[in-house]
Amino acid sequence: MTMTSALHSAADHAHPAKKDYTLAMYLIAVVVIGIIAFAVATMGLGGLILFGVGATWFMLALLVVMTAGG
């Protein structure tokens, strides 16, 4: 096996390129910040606290689902 054929065969087994989800991440961030701003504008500090409590429960639910069966 020559060096060029070894390089060619190694390239055949390369991992596919990953997709870029930057736009989706920024969109999610804007939506979350919008929800927080709406909650604070309508309910004041209570809206911020309510959002914080809801986010905590959401993260707890994610942890439970991700560690289920493990």
Residue, then its C-alpha position, 0 to 999 in steps of 0.5 A: m500500500t502506497m502513501t497516496s492509497a492510504l490517505h485516500s482510504a482514510a478519507d473514505h472513512a471520515h465523519p460527515a460534516k456537522k450541521d450548523y444550528t447557530l440560527a436555531m440557537y439564536l432563535i430559541a434565545v430570542v424567544v426565551i428572552g421575549i417570554i421573560a420580557f413579556a412575563v416581567a412586563t405583565m406581572g412585574l417581579g412575580g413574572l420573573i420569579l414564575f419564569g425561574v421556577g418554571a425553568t427549574w422544573f423544566m430542567l429537572a424534568l430533562l434530567v429525569v428523562m435523560t437519566a431514566g434507565g441509567 
